[in-house]
Structures are given as C-alpha cells and as structure tokens.
Amino acid sequence: MQAFCKKAIYFFREFIHLIYIFSIAMKNFVEELRWRGMLQDMMPGTEEQLMKEPTAAYLGIDPTADSLHIGHLCGIMMLKHLQNAGHKPIALIGGATGMIGDPSGKSAERNLLDEETLRHNQACIKAQLERFLNFGEGENAAELVNNYDWMKDYTFLDFAREVGKLITVNYMMAKDSVKKRFNGECSQGMSFTEFTYQLLQGYDYVYLNKHKNCKLQMGGSDQWGNITTGTELIKKMGGGEAFALTCPLITKADGGKFGKTESGNVWLDKKYTSPYRFYQFWLNVSDDDAKRYIRIFTCLDKETIDALIAAHDEAPHMRALQKRLAEEVTVMVHSREDYEAAVEASNILFGNATKDALSKLDEETFLQVFDGVEKHEVSREELNAGIPPLDLLAEKTNIFPSKGEARKMIIANGFSINKEKFTDPQKPITADMLLNGKYLLCQKGKKNYYIVEVRG
C-alpha cells in the first residue's frame, strides 16, 4: 500500500508539472513578438504550432568573435521570449559555418577561423547567453549546440550525395543573399565555399529536426532564404514538421546602421565596451529609436512601456524613456552594480559629483567620461617636488592665460581640482593628489574641464 501511494504521488506531481508546462506554453509567443515589432516573416502554421505544444526552436549565432555585440541582441531576445512562453530555445554556434562565412548581407568574404579559436569563442558566447537564458533543468531549458560537432566527420562526397543533390543550383541562386553578390554589388564575387553556406545551414535544421525534435528556426530577415532552404531539405529528406520565423533587421530612425559607433561595435563584453560606454549608447538614442528599442531590447510588459512612452511624450526633455531603456539593458547585460557605477560616472560630468565618486573610477572609465577634454602634461619629477598652482595653471599648462587670472578665479572660489574647491593660490600641487596615480582633473567654472596627465 505504501509503495502504491508513493507511485500515485509521483504520477500526480508529474501530471501537475505537465499541466504547468502546457499552461506556460499557451502564452502566445508570436503575439509577443508582433506587438514588440519583432516579427518580419513567418511560414504558415507557425503560430498554430507554437500554441499547440511546447516547441523546440533554434537560432544561429556567428562565432567569429569571442563576444556578442548589440547586433545580436534582437535574436537573443527572441530566444528569451520563446523560453518565457514555455518553449525550448536552442542557440546554435556556427562552428562549421563560421569556418566558411555567411554571404547574407555581406559584400566580401570573411576570414576563416581555426577550430581552437572557434571553441574559445563558443565558450565565451555561452557565458554571455547564460545572462539571458536558463540552461538548467526542465523541458524548456536552453541548450547550446555547435554545428561543427556533426559536420566535422561528414565527408564532402557524402554531403554532396546525400544533401547537395536535393537542392538545385537554380534554387540556390534565386536567394537574395546570392543574387546580390552575383549582380555586381561586390567586385569580389562569391567563392564556391560561400556558395555552399545555405546548404550547410539548411542541413543544421535537418539535423536538429531529427535529433532534437526542433520544429522552428528563427533569425534576422536577411536569413529567410537560408532558413527556407532548411525547411525544403527537411521535406525532401523525410523529416518532421518544420517552420520558420524572422525578425526585422534593426536600424536607426534615420536609416543608419544600428549598433555602430565611431569606435565600432557596441560589445556585450566589458573588456571591449565598458559598462559606462554601453550605458551611454542607450542613453543617447533618439526619441523615436527609444520608443522602438524599449520594446525590442527589454522584457517590460506592454502596459509599462505604453505608460513610459506617454510620460516621455509629456516631458521629452527629461529623457525618462532613454534612462529607463539604458537601465534595463545595462542591468540585463552587465549587472545592477555596473549600471549604478555608469550612472555615477555620468553624474560626475553632468552633475554635482564628489571627489569620492571621482576616485572610484578606474582609469579607462575616467578617460571615457572625459573623452575630448583638453589635456596637458607635466613631468612626475616636477609634481613630486610640488608645483605652485599658478605656475601649473598658467606656465606649465595654458589652462589660464595668466597667473593673475588664475589667482583671481581661485580666490573667487571658481576653480576645482578633482571635484574639490581649490581656494589657496599658494598651496603646492603634489603627487598625492593624483587620480589613478596619473591624472589631475581641473575645473574652471561650471563646465570647463582640463586633464593634467603626469608623464614619467
């Protein structure tokens, strides 16, 4: 009797768990993408499949760097929303396809990477994805796969016989990604290696459909041709149901490329893009972009977003929408601590920050906060001996045009060093005042900053 009760309790718990999983899955993932402006193309039957049962879906990620950048964020958010709706997200690292290079949206062939570099990049990308997706236990736990694992032992002859014969050259050349390269938009043309890319990506879908019961591939709209090649291969190779869904390519309101700055990509890894620069990127987007981006790059619900936009429209000069966007994305990608440090760093330049706040900045962030500020140099030997402030400000540098003007502003309480008022024109400036052992931040009036850098 006791054994029977234990079994009954076990089956009851499993039954309740299945009901829970199914109830989560009934959230309409497609509708979530639709109101967020994240839906471009979709094969017939896709929405019905996702409402019918928990479904495994995958999205490919290019592993050509050891960090993702914000150009990847839309796809990652698709996976995140998919998992939140009760489905299983699969992130595919294109180890094999990364050795070739995807021609979609490219005007030149990419450099090919070796296996060691690809494996390193994969490990770094997995660590970043763990901030967005749950890779733990459960039916809808996220999974990371690498197509190199199933392609590395697949010989060219076998691939040509089993896969290549199923898709005609005419079919492949009709894809936009190929036509653009053949129609004179690129002087280099396209190598055979790149031409085979859509077959390799298509076979990824075949493999995941067979081995992971994956029924949906997602990607950017520029991937539609490659994705539909996969659904075609699944049909011809006797696979199961297969669907496709893409999101629009994200651009800025002025038509410019999203995610690009003067210094290049905005990376998710802080060693390439500091949390301060990352925060500043989102803080400085236009009003129109902020209204789109807060839907795409956050998990805030529709009611919250609508209220934020309405409040912003009433007082756009407060930039409340940009501030909330920057907060949500910075916390999600980095941490609450990194966000707060970025806000504090921003306040140093634009607010009434203290010396303590300034002293907390590392050298990289300090230079980024005061990027473009006029710089002057003095020798460490001179500073160690102590420099009279008027000599430093009017002779060693030209922060002031004369000692008389420097003296006048110092006495009038209008000059600061490292965010502290400097009121004694006779007090020597010494090395123990340096920030990061290297810099003095001089401030003349409210808005005029100067950096004195010690050399040697």
Beta strands, then each sheet from edge to edge (+ up, - down):
strand 1: 41-42
strand 2: 56-61
strand 3: 88-93
strand 4: 143-146
strand 5: 214-220
strand 6: 243-247
strand 7: 260-261
strand 8: 264-265
strand 9: 374-379
strand 10: 415-417
strand 11: 420-421
strand 12: 439-444
strand 13: 448-455
sheet 1: 1+ 6- 5- 2- 3- 4-
sheet 2: 7+ 8-
sheet 3: 9+ 13+ 12- 10+ 11-
end
